[in-house]
Amino acid sequence: MHILVTGAAGFVGFHVARRLLADGHAVVGRERLKIPAGEFDTVKVERIKDGPEDRRSTEIWLAPAHGYIPIRMLATDKDGTQLDQVATKISGQ
């Protein structure tokens, strides 16, 4: 498993990476994401549940500049059904 956490040597990044690994997540990489709430540099995290005939995934984009709040979440069920949620407004911006 390959993991990339930018700033992992810092206090927050270290604890984020440690927790993600402990929970079985993979840190996929960094992305610039444009959504209704604005444009954000993000860290993308993915969790795949892969069992016999049961593959589901959850992808979460976190905004480090805003305390790692999730600004987009995409869940894909085994039949391909997707639930996509994006932030439309972030208070305090």
The first five atom37 places (N, CA, C, CB, O) and aatype in JSON, in Angstrom:
{
  "aatype": [12, 8, 9, 10, 19, 16, 7, 0, 0, 7, 13, 19, 7, 13, 8, 19, 0, 1, 1, 10, 10, 0, 3, 7, 8, 0, 19, 19, 7, 1, 6, 1, 10, 11, 9, 14, 0, 7, 6, 13, 3, 16, 19, 11, 19, 6, 1, 9, 11, 3, 7, 14, 6, 3, 1, 1, 15, 16, 6, 9, 17, 10, 0, 14, 0, 8, 7, 18, 9, 14, 9, 1, 12, 10, 0, 16, 3, 11, 3, 7, 16, 5, 10, 3, 5, 19, 0, 16, 11, 9, 15, 7, 5],
  "atom_mask": [
    [1, 1, 1, 1, 1],
    [1, 1, 1, 1, 1],
    [1, 1, 1, 1, 1],
    [1, 1, 1, 1, 1],
    [1, 1, 1, 1, 1],
    [1, 1, 1, 1, 1],
    [1, 1, 1, 0, 1],
    [1, 1, 1, 1, 1],
    [1, 1, 1, 1, 1],
    [1, 1, 1, 0, 1],
    [1, 1, 1, 1, 1],
    [1, 1, 1, 1, 1],
    [1, 1, 1, 0, 1],
    [1, 1, 1, 1, 1],
    [1, 1, 1, 1, 1],
    [1, 1, 1, 1, 1],
    [1, 1, 1, 1, 1],
    [1, 1, 1, 1, 1],
    [1, 1, 1, 1, 1],
    [1, 1, 1, 1, 1],
    [1, 1, 1, 1, 1],
    [1, 1, 1, 1, 1],
    [1, 1, 1, 1, 1],
    [1, 1, 1, 0, 1],
    [1, 1, 1, 1, 1],
    [1, 1, 1, 1, 1],
    [1, 1, 1, 1, 1],
    [1, 1, 1, 1, 1],
    [1, 1, 1, 0, 1],
    [1, 1, 1, 1, 1],
    [1, 1, 1, 1, 1],
    [1, 1, 1, 1, 1],
    [1, 1, 1, 1, 1],
    [1, 1, 1, 1, 1],
    [1, 1, 1, 1, 1],
    [1, 1, 1, 1, 1],
    [1, 1, 1, 1, 1],
    [1, 1, 1, 0, 1],
    [1, 1, 1, 1, 1],
    [1, 1, 1, 1, 1],
    [1, 1, 1, 1, 1],
    [1, 1, 1, 1, 1],
    [1, 1, 1, 1, 1],
    [1, 1, 1, 1, 1],
    [1, 1, 1, 1, 1],
    [1, 1, 1, 1, 1],
    [1, 1, 1, 1, 1],
    [1, 1, 1, 1, 1],
    [1, 1, 1, 1, 1],
    [1, 1, 1, 1, 1],
    [1, 1, 1, 0, 1],
    [1, 1, 1, 1, 1],
    [1, 1, 1, 1, 1],
    [1, 1, 1, 1, 1],
    [1, 1, 1, 1, 1],
    [1, 1, 1, 1, 1],
    [1, 1, 1, 1, 1],
    [1, 1, 1, 1, 1],
    [1, 1, 1, 1, 1],
    [1, 1, 1, 1, 1],
    [1, 1, 1, 1, 1],
    [1, 1, 1, 1, 1],
    [1, 1, 1, 1, 1],
    [1, 1, 1, 1, 1],
    [1, 1, 1, 1, 1],
    [1, 1, 1, 1, 1],
    [1, 1, 1, 0, 1],
    [1, 1, 1, 1, 1],
    [1, 1, 1, 1, 1],
    [1, 1, 1, 1, 1],
    [1, 1, 1, 1, 1],
    [1, 1, 1, 1, 1],
    [1, 1, 1, 1, 1],
    [1, 1, 1, 1, 1],
    [1, 1, 1, 1, 1],
    [1, 1, 1, 1, 1],
    [1, 1, 1, 1, 1],
    [1, 1, 1, 1, 1],
    [1, 1, 1, 1, 1],
    [1, 1, 1, 0, 1],
    [1, 1, 1, 1, 1],
    [1, 1, 1, 1, 1],
    [1, 1, 1, 1, 1],
    [1, 1, 1, 1, 1],
    [1, 1, 1, 1, 1],
    [1, 1, 1, 1, 1],
    [1, 1, 1, 1, 1],
    [1, 1, 1, 1, 1],
    [1, 1, 1, 1, 1],
    [1, 1, 1, 1, 1],
    [1, 1, 1, 1, 1],
    [1, 1, 1, 0, 1],
    [1, 1, 1, 1, 1]
  ],
  "atom_positions": [
    [[0.85, -1.17, 0.0], [0.0, 0.0, 0.0], [0.89, 1.24, 0.0], [-0.96, 0.0, 1.22], [1.83, 1.33, 0.79]],
    [[0.59, 2.2, -0.9], [1.35, 3.45, -0.98], [0.55, 4.57, -0.34], [1.7, 3.8, -2.44], [-0.66, 4.68, -0.57]],
    [[1.21, 5.4, 0.45], [0.52, 6.46, 1.18], [1.31, 7.75, 1.02], [0.35, 6.1, 2.67], [2.52, 7.78, 1.19]],
    [[0.6, 8.83, 0.7], [1.21, 10.14, 0.62], [0.44, 11.09, 1.51], [1.25, 10.65, -0.84], [-0.75, 11.31, 1.3]],
    [[1.11, 11.65, 2.49], [0.52, 12.7, 3.32], [1.49, 13.86, 3.3], [0.22, 12.2, 4.79], [2.58, 13.78, 3.87]],
    [[1.1, 14.93, 2.64], [1.95, 16.11, 2.63], [1.91, 16.75, 4.0], [1.51, 17.13, 1.53], [0.84, 16.92, 4.58]],
    [[3.07, 17.09, 4.52], [3.13, 17.67, 5.86], [3.01, 16.63, 6.96], [0.0, 0.0, 0.0], [2.65, 16.96, 8.08]],
    [[3.32, 15.37, 6.64], [3.18, 14.3, 7.63], [4.15, 14.45, 8.79], [3.39, 12.96, 6.96], [3.97, 13.82, 9.83]],
    [[5.18, 15.27, 8.62], [6.12, 15.5, 9.72], [5.57, 16.52, 10.72], [7.46, 15.97, 9.17], [6.07, 16.62, 11.85]],
    [[4.57, 17.27, 10.31], [3.95, 18.24, 11.21], [2.99, 17.58, 12.18], [0.0, 0.0, 0.0], [2.65, 16.41, 12.02]],
    [[2.56, 18.32, 13.16], [1.7, 17.76, 14.21], [0.39, 17.2, 13.64], [1.38, 18.84, 15.24], [0.05, 16.04, 13.89]],
    [[-0.33, 18.01, 12.89], [-1.63, 17.57, 12.36], [-1.45, 16.46, 11.33], [-2.38, 18.75, 11.73], [-2.12, 15.43, 11.41]],
    [[-0.55, 16.67, 10.36], [-0.34, 15.67, 9.32], [0.08, 14.32, 9.87], [0.0, 0.0, 0.0], [-0.36, 13.28, 9.38]],
    [[0.94, 14.33, 10.88], [1.38, 13.09, 11.5], [0.21, 12.31, 12.08], [2.42, 13.38, 12.58], [0.07, 11.11, 11.85]],
    [[-0.63, 13.0, 12.84], [-1.77, 12.33, 13.48], [-2.82, 11.91, 12.47], [-2.39, 13.24, 14.53], [-3.46, 10.87, 12.63]],
    [[-3.02, 12.71, 11.43], [-3.97, 12.34, 10.37], [-3.5, 11.07, 9.69], [-4.13, 13.49, 9.34], [-4.27, 10.12, 9.53]],
    [[-2.24, 11.03, 9.27], [-1.71, 9.85, 8.59], [-1.77, 8.61, 9.48], [-0.27, 10.1, 8.15], [-2.15, 7.53, 9.02]],
    [[-1.4, 8.76, 10.72], [-1.41, 7.62, 11.65], [-2.83, 7.06, 11.81], [-0.84, 8.02, 13.03], [-3.04, 5.85, 11.81]],
    [[-3.79, 7.95, 11.96], [-5.17, 7.51, 12.15], [-5.72, 6.85, 10.89], [-6.06, 8.7, 12.55], [-6.39, 5.81, 10.97]],
    [[-5.45, 7.44, 9.74], [-5.92, 6.86, 8.48], [-5.38, 5.46, 8.28], [-5.51, 7.74, 7.3], [-6.11, 4.55, 7.88]],
    [[-4.11, 5.28, 8.55], [-3.51, 3.96, 8.4], [-4.12, 2.96, 9.38], [-2.01, 4.03, 8.61], [-4.41, 1.82, 9.01]],
    [[-4.32, 3.39, 10.6], [-4.9, 2.51, 11.61], [-6.31, 2.08, 11.24], [-4.91, 3.2, 12.97], [-6.74, 0.98, 11.58]],
    [[-7.03, 2.96, 10.54], [-8.41, 2.66, 10.15], [-8.51, 1.95, 8.8], [-9.22, 3.94, 10.1], [-9.61, 1.7, 8.32]],
    [[-7.37, 1.62, 8.2], [-7.38, 0.86, 6.95], [-7.61, 1.7, 5.7], [0.0, 0.0, 0.0], [-8.02, 1.15, 4.67]],
    [[-7.37, 3.0, 5.76], [-7.55, 3.87, 4.61], [-6.25, 3.99, 3.82], [-8.03, 5.26, 5.04], [-5.16, 3.72, 4.33]],
    [[-6.38, 4.39, 2.58], [-5.23, 4.69, 1.74], [-5.28, 6.17, 1.39], [-5.19, 3.8, 0.46], [-6.31, 6.66, 0.92]],
    [[-4.2, 6.86, 1.6], [-4.12, 8.25, 1.17], [-3.67, 8.24, -0.28], [-3.14, 9.1, 2.09], [-2.56, 7.82, -0.6]],
    [[-4.56, 8.69, -1.16], [-4.34, 8.57, -2.59], [-3.44, 9.69, -3.12], [-5.67, 8.58, -3.33], [-2.51, 9.41, -3.88]],
    [[-3.68, 10.92, -2.74], [-2.85, 12.01, -3.22], [-3.51, 13.35, -3.03], [0.0, 0.0, 0.0], [-4.51, 13.49, -2.33]],
    [[-2.92, 14.34, -3.67], [-3.42, 15.7, -3.56], [-4.13, 16.07, -4.85], [-2.27, 16.7, -3.27], [-3.73, 15.65, -5.94]],
    [[-5.2, 16.85, -4.73], [-5.96, 17.33, -5.89], [-6.43, 18.74, -5.63], [-7.16, 16.4, -6.18], [-6.7, 19.12, -4.49]],
    [[-6.53, 19.52, -6.69], [-7.18, 20.83, -6.62], [-8.61, 20.58, -7.06], [-6.46, 21.93, -7.53], [-8.85, 20.12, -8.17]],
    [[-9.57, 20.89, -6.18], [-10.97, 20.57, -6.42], [-11.8, 21.84, -6.49], [-11.51, 19.64, -5.31], [-11.73, 22.69, -5.61]],
    [[-12.6, 21.95, -7.55], [-13.49, 23.1, -7.71], [-14.93, 22.61, -7.48], [-13.33, 23.77, -9.13], [-15.43, 21.77, -8.22]],
    [[-15.57, 23.17, -6.45], [-16.93, 22.79, -6.08], [-17.73, 24.06, -5.81], [-16.93, 21.84, -4.83], [-17.15, 25.14, -5.82]],
    [[-19.04, 23.97, -5.57], [-19.83, 25.18, -5.31], [-19.32, 26.05, -4.16], [-21.24, 24.79, -5.01], [-19.53, 27.27, -4.18]],
    [[-18.65, 25.48, -3.17], [-18.14, 26.25, -2.04], [-16.85, 27.0, -2.39], [-17.89, 25.34, -0.84], [-16.41, 27.85, -1.62]],
    [[-16.25, 26.69, -3.53], [-15.02, 27.35, -3.94], [-14.02, 26.38, -4.53], [0.0, 0.0, 0.0], [-14.36, 25.25, -4.87]],
    [[-12.78, 26.83, -4.62], [-11.69, 25.99, -5.14], [-10.72, 25.7, -4.0], [-10.96, 26.7, -6.34], [-10.31, 26.6, -3.28]],
    [[-10.37, 24.43, -3.84], [-9.58, 24.0, -2.68], [-8.45, 23.06, -3.09], [-10.48, 23.31, -1.66], [-8.61, 22.24, -3.99]],
    [[-7.31, 23.19, -2.4], [-6.28, 22.17, -2.47], [-6.71, 21.1, -1.48], [-4.83, 22.74, -2.15], [-7.02, 21.42, -0.33]],
    [[-6.73, 19.85, -1.91], [-7.25, 18.79, -1.04], [-6.29, 17.61, -0.96], [-8.61, 18.32, -1.56], [-5.38, 17.46, -1.77]],
    [[-6.54, 16.79, 0.04], [-5.91, 15.48, 0.18], [-7.04, 14.48, -0.02], [-5.17, 15.3, 1.58], [-8.05, 14.54, 0.68]],
    [[-6.86, 13.57, -0.97], [-7.89, 12.57, -1.26], [-7.57, 11.28, -0.53], [-8.0, 12.32, -2.79], [-6.45, 10.76, -0.59]],
    [[-8.58, 10.76, 0.16], [-8.45, 9.52, 0.92], [-9.49, 8.55, 0.39], [-8.63, 9.77, 2.47], [-10.62, 8.93, 0.09]],
    [[-9.1, 7.28, 0.28], [-10.03, 6.28, -0.26], [-10.02, 5.03, 0.61], [-9.66, 5.91, -1.71], [-8.98, 4.6, 1.1]],
    [[-11.2, 4.49, 0.79], [-11.34, 3.21, 1.52], [-12.1, 2.26, 0.61], [-12.08, 3.4, 2.91], [-13.19, 2.59, 0.13]],
    [[-11.53, 1.1, 0.38], [-12.18, 0.1, -0.47], [-12.47, -1.13, 0.37], [-11.29, -0.27, -1.7], [-11.58, -1.69, 1.0]],
    [[-13.72, -1.52, 0.37], [-14.11, -2.79, 1.01], [-14.25, -3.79, -0.12], [-15.46, -2.66, 1.86], [-15.12, -3.65, -0.98]],
    [[-13.4, -4.78, -0.11], [-13.37, -5.74, -1.21], [-13.52, -7.15, -0.65], [-12.06, -5.61, -2.02], [-12.58, -7.72, -0.11]],
    [[-14.72, -7.67, -0.8], [-14.98, -9.03, -0.35], [-15.52, -9.84, -1.5], [0.0, 0.0, 0.0], [-15.64, -9.33, -2.62]],
    [[-15.83, -11.09, -1.26], [-16.39, -11.92, -2.32], [-17.69, -11.29, -2.84], [-16.64, -13.37, -1.82], [-18.68, -11.18, -2.12]],
    [[-17.67, -10.89, -4.1], [-18.83, -10.29, -4.76], [-19.35, -9.04, -4.04], [-19.95, -11.31, -4.85], [-20.53, -8.72, -4.14]],
    [[-18.49, -8.34, -3.34], [-18.93, -7.16, -2.59], [-17.84, -6.11, -2.56], [-19.33, -7.55, -1.16], [-17.12, -5.99, -1.56]],
    [[-17.7, -5.35, -3.64], [-16.69, -4.29, -3.7], [-17.4, -2.94, -3.56], [-15.87, -4.35, -5.05], [-18.21, -2.57, -4.41]],
    [[-17.08, -2.22, -2.49], [-17.62, -0.89, -2.24], [-16.46, 0.05, -1.95], [-18.65, -0.89, -1.06], [-15.43, -0.37, -1.43]],
    [[-16.64, 1.31, -2.29], [-15.57, 2.27, -2.0], [-16.15, 3.58, -1.49], [-14.72, 2.52, -3.24], [-17.29, 3.94, -1.78]],
    [[-15.33, 4.26, -0.71], [-15.66, 5.6, -0.23], [-14.44, 6.47, -0.47], [-16.07, 5.6, 1.29], [-13.33, 6.13, -0.06]],
    [[-14.65, 7.6, -1.16], [-13.59, 8.55, -1.41], [-13.94, 9.84, -0.7], [-13.39, 8.78, -2.95], [-15.08, 10.3, -0.75]],
    [[-12.95, 10.43, -0.02], [-13.17, 11.68, 0.72], [-12.05, 12.64, 0.37], [-13.24, 11.42, 2.26], [-10.87, 12.29, 0.4]],
    [[-12.44, 13.88, 0.05], [-11.49, 14.94, -0.22], [-11.48, 15.87, 0.99], [-11.86, 15.73, -1.54], [-12.52, 16.43, 1.35]],
    [[-10.32, 16.02, 1.63], [-10.16, 16.84, 2.83], [-9.42, 18.13, 2.49], [-9.42, 16.05, 3.94], [-8.49, 18.12, 1.68]],
    [[-9.82, 19.23, 3.11], [-9.19, 20.53, 2.87], [-8.26, 20.88, 4.03], [-10.26, 21.64, 2.68], [-8.73, 21.34, 5.07]],
    [[-6.94, 20.69, 3.87], [-6.0, 20.98, 4.96], [-6.05, 22.43, 5.43], [-4.6, 20.66, 4.5], [-5.89, 22.7, 6.62]],
    [[-6.27, 23.37, 4.52], [-6.31, 24.79, 4.91], [-7.5, 25.13, 5.79], [-6.33, 25.66, 3.66], [-7.56, 26.21, 6.37]],
    [[-8.45, 24.21, 5.88], [-9.65, 24.41, 6.7], [-9.76, 23.33, 7.77], [-10.91, 24.42, 5.82], [-10.86, 22.88, 8.09]],
    [[-8.64, 22.93, 8.32], [-8.65, 21.95, 9.41], [-9.02, 20.55, 8.98], [0.0, 0.0, 0.0], [-9.55, 19.77, 9.77]],
    [[-8.75, 20.21, 7.72], [-9.03, 18.88, 7.17], [-10.51, 18.52, 7.18], [-8.27, 17.84, 7.96], [-10.87, 17.36, 7.34]],
    [[-11.37, 19.52, 7.0], [-12.79, 19.2, 6.9], [-13.05, 18.51, 5.56], [-13.67, 20.49, 7.04], [-12.41, 18.84, 4.56]],
    [[-13.98, 17.56, 5.52], [-14.31, 16.91, 4.25], [-15.15, 17.87, 3.4], [-15.07, 15.57, 4.49], [-16.17, 18.38, 3.85]],
    [[-14.7, 18.11, 2.16], [-15.47, 19.0, 1.29], [-16.17, 18.24, 0.17], [-14.56, 20.06, 0.71], [-17.04, 18.79, -0.5]],
    [[-15.79, 16.98, -0.03], [-16.52, 16.12, -0.96], [-16.39, 14.69, -0.49], [-15.97, 16.29, -2.43], [-15.34, 14.27, 0.01]],
    [[-17.5, 13.93, -0.65], [-17.5, 12.51, -0.34], [-18.22, 11.77, -1.46], [-18.17, 12.23, 1.04], [-19.3, 12.19, -1.89]],
    [[-17.63, 10.68, -1.93], [-18.22, 9.87, -2.98], [-18.23, 8.42, -2.52], [-17.45, 10.03, -4.33], [-17.18, 7.82, -2.3]],
    [[-19.43, 7.86, -2.38], [-19.57, 6.46, -1.99], [-20.11, 5.67, -3.18], [-20.52, 6.31, -0.74], [-21.09, 6.07, -3.8]],
    [[-19.46, 4.57, -3.49], [-19.89, 3.72, -4.6], [-20.23, 2.35, -4.05], [-18.8, 3.62, -5.7], [-19.4, 1.7, -3.41]],
    [[-21.48, 1.9, -4.29], [-21.95, 0.61, -3.81], [-21.54, -0.49, -4.79], [-23.48, 0.62, -3.61], [-21.08, -0.2, -5.89]],
    [[-21.71, -1.74, -4.38], [-21.28, -2.87, -5.2], [-21.99, -2.94, -6.55], [-21.5, -4.15, -4.46], [-21.45, -3.49, -7.5]],
    [[-23.22, -2.38, -6.65], [-23.93, -2.4, -7.92], [-23.64, -1.16, -8.78], [-25.42, -2.5, -7.67], [-24.25, -0.98, -9.83]],
    [[-22.71, -0.32, -8.32], [-22.35, 0.87, -9.07], [-23.11, 2.13, -8.69], [0.0, 0.0, 0.0], [-22.81, 3.21, -9.19]],
    [[-24.1, 2.0, -7.82], [-24.85, 3.16, -7.35], [-23.9, 4.09, -6.6], [-26.05, 2.73, -6.43], [-23.09, 3.64, -5.79]],
    [[-24.01, 5.39, -6.89], [-23.12, 6.35, -6.25], [-23.89, 7.41, -5.48], [-22.23, 7.0, -7.28], [-24.97, 7.84, -5.89]],
    [[-23.32, 7.82, -4.36], [-23.81, 8.95, -3.58], [-22.66, 9.95, -3.55], [-24.27, 8.53, -2.1], [-21.58, 9.64, -3.03]],
    [[-22.89, 11.14, -4.1], [-21.85, 12.16, -4.2], [-22.32, 13.4, -3.45], [-21.52, 12.5, -5.69], [-23.34, 14.0, -3.82]],
    [[-21.59, 13.79, -2.41], [-21.93, 14.97, -1.61], [-20.79, 15.96, -1.7], [-22.22, 14.6, -0.13], [-19.62, 15.59, -1.56]],
    [[-21.13, 17.24, -1.94], [-20.11, 18.29, -1.99], [-20.55, 19.45, -1.12], [-19.87, 18.76, -3.44], [-21.74, 19.72, -0.95]],
    [[-19.55, 20.14, -0.56], [-19.84, 21.31, 0.25], [-20.3, 22.45, -0.67], [-18.58, 21.73, 1.08], [-19.7, 22.71, -1.71]],
    [[-21.37, 23.11, -0.26], [-21.86, 24.25, -1.03], [-21.49, 25.57, -0.38], [-23.37, 24.16, -1.19], [-21.48, 26.61, -1.04]],
    [[-21.17, 25.53, 0.92], [-20.76, 26.73, 1.63], [-19.95, 26.32, 2.86], [-21.99, 27.59, 2.04], [-20.27, 25.35, 3.54]],
    [[-18.9, 27.07, 3.12], [-18.11, 26.83, 4.32], [-18.13, 28.12, 5.13], [-16.63, 26.37, 3.98], [-17.64, 29.15, 4.67]],
    [[-18.7, 28.06, 6.32], [-18.8, 29.25, 7.16], [-17.42, 29.7, 7.63], [-19.71, 28.97, 8.37], [-16.53, 28.88, 7.87]],
    [[-17.27, 31.0, 7.76], [-16.01, 31.53, 8.23], [-15.02, 31.79, 7.12], [0.0, 0.0, 0.0], [-13.87, 32.14, 7.38]],
    [[-15.45, 31.61, 5.87], [-14.56, 31.83, 4.74], [-14.42, 33.28, 4.44], [-15.05, 31.11, 3.52], [-13.71, 33.65, 3.51]]
  ]
}
